[in-house]
């Protein structure tokens, strides 16, 4: 949802009525994973995607009915029939389930406030149950406190599931036996903090790296005390530019599990102090530019400074996936590719206990064409 916020805000400011479609289940091969969203207006405007184009047209048509009636819809798409042009489905052979709901402007405003606050939270959508409750959405803090009154049974179910599953799980289904005498199901999304890329060294590589990272939805921070390199003219698009030495700069940054840090100066006076801090942080990725020989010398220096061997073993260097790149732009692409690969591996969904999750053996998430 975070990447769709600017477009949604613009449409609401223009007085448009909006609906949102969410992937709530996948089986087999699917281009988009759980929680993928598409937002659309009654005049035919669309933002986001659910399957790379396979089912978007059918979802849009169903969404128009949701906008007209105000009643949510739940759709299932299976494999497309290659011989029947009238059948909508996924050519990859997978299956997806989609929930379409009207997007309330006041709810979106409160949701955006949560996103801007930068703290993780949960978003629960009622998929099945009493007619007057289906489609209702509730936000809960990372300690499972709801943003408004909701039936305690639902909050308790979300809390039990959320506490029992892996912290890397980002979406799951919560079935309840009964709510007001009817079975109820909720789809819960764990909305994490925005991914952040911290770059130490305002080099030529960094200029392109910031651009790529922002395209992928990362918040970007560049650290460099050298005014000739770290200045607004070279980095007009960066979110935060810190003209401090590493220790002072990192005191101004909140590094969490959703942060990647990369050293690009090739200068021990800047890279080494930054690495001492970064390798002891919760960052999911720490990388450093330099050849194998440079990495060996760097390791020796850092060991002498007290950095632990297991911490150094977590350092990615030479940095980036080896795609054969030579130019600064190509090296930036290699670095970002490695960061994305590491983040995807870190967020593999693990099976929880007591909750229906779409990553069970017969329902796979994350497969690609």
N, C-alpha and C positions, 0 to 999 in steps of 0.2 A: 504493500500500500504506500510505503514511503515515497517511492519513485513516482507515484501518480498524484501526490498531493498538489503540486503546482497546477496541474490541469484541472483537477477537481475544484480547487479554490477559484480558478478563473470562471469555470462554468457556473458555479453557485453565485458568483458575483454578477453574472449575466442573467440570473433568474431562471436558470434551467433546472428541470427536474431530472434527477439522476438515479440510476440503478447500478448495482454492483453484483457481478457474478464471481463466485469463488470456487476453485477446485477443492472439493471436500473428500475425494477418494480417488485413488488410482490403482489399477491392476495391470501388471505386465508393463510393456513399454509405453512411456509417455514423455512428451517433450517438456512439459512443465510439471512441477511438483505440487504437493499439497500447499494450499494457501495462495496459489497463483490467482491473480485477479484481473478482471476486465471491467472497466467502468464505461457506461454509455448514457447518452441523453436521447430524448424523444425525437430530436431532429436528425438522428443518424450519426452523430459524432461518437467515436470510440477511442479509448485509451487503454493500453495494456493488452494482454493476450492470455489465452488459456491452453492452447494446443498448437500454436504456430500456424493457425489458419484453418485447421480441419473442421472445427465445430463452431467457430465464432459467429458465422451467419445464423445458424439455428438458435444459438444462445441469444443473439440480439433480437430475433423475432419473438422469442419467448419473453425476453426482458421488456419488450414494448407492452406486452399484456400485463406484466407486473406493474409497470408504471401506470397503466390505465386502471387496473383493479385494486392495486395496493396489496395484493396477496402474493406471498413468496412462491417460488416454484423450485422443484428439485428434479433435475434431469440426469439421465444416464446415457452415455454414448459408448457403444462397443465398436467392433471392427467394421470398417466400411466394406460394402459389397462392390467389388470392382466392376461388376456387370450391371449394377443398378445405380444409375446417376441420381435417383430420387432418394437414396438412402444416405443419411448423414452419419459419418463415423470416422474412426481413426485409421488411416492407412497403415500405421505401424503395427496394428493388431492388438493394441492395448485397450484399456477401458478407463474412462474417467467419469466421476460423478460431480455434478455442478449444482450449486445452490445460488439462486438469484433472488435478490432482496432489494427493495427500495432503499436508497441511501438518504438518511435523514440529515439535514444540514446542521442542526444543533449537535447531533451525535458526532458528525464529522469534525465540527469545531473542537469538541472535547477530545476526540481522538488525536487531532493534530497537536493539541496542547501537550498530550502525553508524549507524542513523538518528539516534539521540540525539547521537552524536559530531559530526554536522553536516558531515562531509566527504563529497565525492562518492565514489561507488564503483560497481562493476559487479556485476550479478546475472545469472548464466548458468544456464539450465535446459536440460538435454539432452532434446531432443524425439524424436530417432530414433537408433537404433544398437543395440548389444548390449542384450538385455532387462534385464540386471542393472544397466545404467547409465541407461536411460531414466527420466526424472523426477528424477534427481539434480541438486542445485543447488549452485552454487559462488559465493562472493563474492570479488571481486577489488578491491584498492585502486585509487585513481585512477592508480597507476603499474603496474597490472596484476599485482600480487602476490596470489596466491590465498590464501584463509584456511585451506586445508588442501591436502594433496598431491592433485594431479590429474594426469592424463596430460599431459606437456609439449606434445604436439601440439595439444591443445585450448587451452591457455593461449596458445601461440604464435599460433594462428589468431585468437583474440579480440584479442590485442595488435596484430596486423597490421591487423585491421579497425578497431579503436578508434583507432589512430594515423593511419589514412588518411582517415577520414571527418570531416565537420564536427563541431565541438564542440557544436553544438546538436542533433545527432541523439540521440534518446533510446531507440531500440530498433532492433534489426536481427537478421537471421538469419545464422548462421555455418555454411556447409556445409563439411564435411571429406570428402576422398576416401575415407579409410579409417581406421578405429580398431578395432583387434583384428579386422581383416579385414572389417569392415562399414562402409557409409556412415553418417555421423553428421551430425546437425544440432543446433545449439544456438540458443536464443533468448536474446539478451543485452539487458539493460536498463541504461541509464546512469542511476543514481539520483543526482539532483542534491542540493545543499544545500537546506534548506527556504527557500522564498521569504520575504523579510522586508520589512515596510513600516515605514519610519522617518518619523514625523510630527514636524515642528518646529512647536510651537504647540498647547497643550492647549485648543483652542477647542471651541465647541459642535459644529462640524462634525467635529472629531476624535473626539468621543465616539461618534458613529454610525459614522464611518469605521473605527475600531478593531473594532467589532462586525462590520461587513461583511467586513473583511479576515480576521478570524479564522474566519468562516464559510467562507471560500474557502481556508482552510489556511495563511494567512500568519502568521508570527511578527510580533508588533507591538511597536514601541518608540515611546514618546512623549517628546519633549524639550521642557522648558519650565522656566526658572529661577524663574518666578513661582509662588510657593506657592499663591496663591489659585486658580490655574488648574490647574497640574500637581500634583494630589494623588490619593491612592488612593481617596478618596471619589468623585471624579468618574470615575476610571478603574479600577474594581475588576477589570476583565477584561483589562487590558493585560498583556503578558508582561514588559515592562520599562519603568519610569518613571524618567527621568533628570532630576533637578532641577538641571541645570547649564547654563551658557551654551554655545552650540553648539560652540566649539572644544574645550572640556573634555569635552563629551558625546560627540563623535565619536571622541575618543581611546579611549573605552570600547566602541566598536562596530566589529565586523569587517564592513565593507561589501564585498560581492562582486558578481559579475555577476547574482546572483539577488536583488538588493536594489532596492527602489523608495524614493525619498525625496520627500516633499512638504512645502512650506512653507505654513503656514496662519495665521501671526500677523498678516500685513499690517503688520508693524512692521520697518522697515529695520534696526533695531539687532539683531534676531534673525535675520531672513530673509537679509540680505546675507552675514554671516559664514558662515552655514550653506551658502548657495549657493556661496560661494568654495570650500568643501571638497567639496561634493557634485558640482559640475560637473567636478571633477578626479578623481573616484572612478570605479570600474568599474560603478557602479549602472546598471541598464538603463533606469531612468526617474527623471527629476528634474523636478518640477513646482512651480509657485508660484501661490498665489491672487492675484488682482488683475485689474483691467480692462486693456484695451489701453493706456490712458494710463499706468497704474501700471507695466505691463511695460516701456514705453518709458523711463520715468524710471529704473527698476531697471537696465535694460541700460546706460544712460549711466553710472550710478554704478559698476557692476561693471567696465565697460571702463576707467574711471579707476583702479580698484584693480588692474588688470593681468590680469583674466580675459580669455581669448582669444575673439575673435568666433566661432570655430567651436564653442567650448564653449557660448557663449550661444545659438547656433543650435539646440543640442540641448535647450534648456530648454522644457518644456511650460507655456505660459502665454498667455492665461488657462487655468487648469488645468481639466481635466475635459472629457468629451464634452458637447456642447451638446444636452441633452435637454429644455431648457426649465424646468429646476428652479429653485426660488426658496428653499425652506426649507433649513435646515442639513442635514436628512436627505437631501433630494433632491440637494443639492450633493455630499454625501458619496458618494451613489450614482454621480453623474456622474464623480467623481474615480476611484473604484474601477473603473468601466467602462473608463475610458481606460487605467488601469494594466494591466488584464487584456488589453485590445486590444494594447497595446504589447508585453506579454510574449508573447502568442501570435504576433505578427509576428516577434519576435526568435527564437522557437523553431521557426520553419518548418524542416522537415527538408530538407537538401540531399543530392543524390546523392553517394554516396561511390564509391570505386573498389575493386574486388576483393571486395566483400561483397554478399550478397543483402540488399537493403533493400526494405521494403514501400512505399516512396514513389517507386518507378520510375514512368515515364509511364503504364503500364497498371495500376498499383496505387496508388491515391491515399489519402492519410491526411488526416483533418481535415475532410472534407466534412460538411455538415450537412443535415438534412432541409429 
